[in-house]
Amino acid sequence: MPVQAPQWTDFLSCPICCQTFDENIRKPISLGCGHTVCKMCLNKLHRKACPFDQTTINTDIDMLPVNSALLQLVGAQIPELQSVTLCTGAENTKHYEEAKKCVEELALYLKPLSSTRGTRSPLGAFPLYTII
């Protein structure tokens, strides 16, 4: 029997606490390894490492980027200006902002589909996270 990959709407919740992301307590925080976890769960970690692949988190949790694309999909308010402190150099910051804009536009395109969480998306499994 084939294993079914998760639907992209499964990524709207924290994979640790299974609560839907929000703009206050459960902000979706993108880790350098590509995983996204809510800020509350990150703050409760005993070790500063990704709970899934054990990649060390070398940056203060408050400085990690909020996944604004996921916030858009759950209907939350996104911060207007989020400082990009993890990028070095103007060229890297420019590329980061361009990639972030593309992911946010994709999230807005997918948002109407997020209301049908129980149905299969034509995109299948599609994790949305901010590229850093």
Secondary structure, 3 states (H helix, E strand, C coil): CCCCCCCHHHHHECCCCCCECCCCCCCEEECCCCCEEEHHHHHCCCCCECCCCCCECCCCHHHCCECHHHHHHCCCCCCCCCCCCCCCCHHHHHHHHHHHHHHHHHHHHHHHHHCCCCCCCCCCCCCCCCCC
